[in-house]
Amino acid sequence: MTGNKEHMLKLSSRTTISCAIVLLLVLSILGYLTIITSNKSTKAFVHRQPTNTKDLDRILTKGLPLPILDASDELDKWWQQSGPEEITIFSTSYHISMIADIKDFLGKYIQPYNVKIIDKSLSGHCHLMGTCAKDLLVSPPIESKCPFHDGRKLFEAYKNKNDAMKEVDIIVSDNPFSQFEYYMGLGKSFILYAGTRFEHGREAQHQWRVLNENIKIVAKDPRHVILANSHYDAHYIHYFTGVKPIVLPNYCGYTNAMYNPTRKQILVGPSRLSVDKKFFQELGSDYVPIRELYPSYTYQDLASHRAILIIPYQVSTMSFFEYYRMNIPLLAPSISLLTEWHMKYNILNERTWVSVRGGPRQHVSVVPAFNATAYPYDPNDEINREAVAYWLQFSDYYTMPNIILFDSWEDLKEKVATIDFENVSIRMAKYNEQLKRYTSAQWKKILRQIMSRRTRNAEYPKDYDASMKEQFEIDTTNNKCY
């Protein structure tokens, strides 16, 4: 009997312990369910462990791969053996940032190439860079009904003082892209560099048609190079001209600032927004427009925030490249969400020049496609939702890697609560290094292509019409204004 009692006590003890364990498990599960239920409405704000690498691979944009270029060593060898002592580039841009980026990059990253840049800025912000044009013989306008007539005046002005242009090897034409038309008679090489829709200043039908033809003529000559700083503008130029520009994003290393998050707010940018604060007010007080927090700012101010929420007014902006180069994590609406916003609110109010000018939404461009079958939709179609969505795929937000896309404000809040921004920034930094190597090799390749085909310090052409005929087979003797 004593043995049986001891056995029964042991069984009883084991049963009690087992029941206690089961009870604890049940209570834990009930407590967990209670926590989930009580936080269901605010689960996006519950901070969990940062997402792992696999999750980031799934969430972040993949971007488009960088092309493989000639070995940089080969390009350097050409320069040392055959290159000129110095290349002189001339600019009269109406935008300060693109030429500033070219100056900064060529000055830092393409040694042993020696490049001198003459920056005669016509931008209203040129005082910020100290580059305002003060001694130009002729200031080329943005718009012209008679670009060859204006080009003739410019030609004659430099003809009488040709020392001012004799040392110039290359003229950069970026903003407006069409500015090269004024300089065609000078016998210089061109780098046409699109940073927005290329018909700026030539938006009327006949002007635009003539511009398209001139672009095609210039593109045939390897002494000239055509670039676009975004896939969108590269496809846009191709749509209307059949010319395929080299895609060369601006590097914007001039920011000289790096991601160092010390402030909790998420900035809303870019500085110029096409919506007011009510548009994103449900996100809460942690989301602050850049200009509200910083009427004026340094790049390091921006880099001190966790991330920047992009609410685009354009498909490509210099500020986007600046943010990216500082490795600041970027949040952007998905293509479907941005399309929805645009159709409802015209949020991309600088996507087309018609919109910039305040005109009504258009279904077709005023000039036709170069090849009607190359693209399914007109890029300036602002009425067809499918057309808008199709062209938005070429925007920087979807062609650059490591952008955090969201489909709704709730989706945004959940991703902000869970994504490891430091990891995203590290990925951006790695891509920036790749892009720097690519951009360096691309610039060396461009300069070699141009300089190996042009005669340096050639005599200034004596006659405008003869120069235009000889270089481009364009008859300007009876050219009419339009």
ABEGO torsion letter per residue (X at the ends): XAAAAAAAAAAAAAAAAAAAAAAAAAAAAAAAAAAAAAAAAAAAABBBBBBBAAAAAAABBAEBBBBBBBBAAAAAAAAAAABBABBBBBBBBABAAAAAAAAAAAAAAAOABBBBBBBBBABAAAAAAGABBAABABBBBABBABAAAAAAAAAAAAAABAAAAAABABBBBAOBAAAAAAAAAAGBBBBBBBABBAABGAABAAAAAAAAAAAAAAAABAABBBBBABAAAAAAAAAAAGBBBBBBBBAGAAAGBBBBBABABBBBOBABBABBAAAAAAAEAABBBAAAABABBBAAAAAABABBBBBBABABBAAAAAAAAAGBBBBBBBAAAAAAAAAAAGABAAABAAAAAGBBBBABBABBBABAAABABBAABAABAAAAAAAAAABAAAABBGBBBBABAAAAAAAAAABBAAAAAAAAAAAAAAAAAAAAAAAAAAAAAAAAABBBGBBBBABAAAAAAAAAGBBAAABBBX
